[in-house]
Amino acid sequence: MDTATIIAELEAQRDRLDSAIAALQGSRAKPKIATGRQDGRRRRLSAAARRKIGEAMKKRWAERKKKAAA
């Protein structure tokens, strides 16, 4: 793994831990920002979009597996 990937994963883990600590203390460190649709409906992906995303993920996984084996 390269250094940038390791740093990104550690920062993500730190953010999760900060959120968990804040929740246990009874207050949130960062206010939750509303994202996505406000009417409560979920967006549906077309079959083509799901296929495209799936192919991209398989490509990323193959690259990570290749780097890990090297």
Buried (B, 14 or more C-beta within 10 A) or exposed (E): EEEEEEEEEEEEEEEEEEBEEEEEEEEEEEEEEEEEEEEEEEEEEEEEEEEEEEEEEEEEEEEEEEEEEE
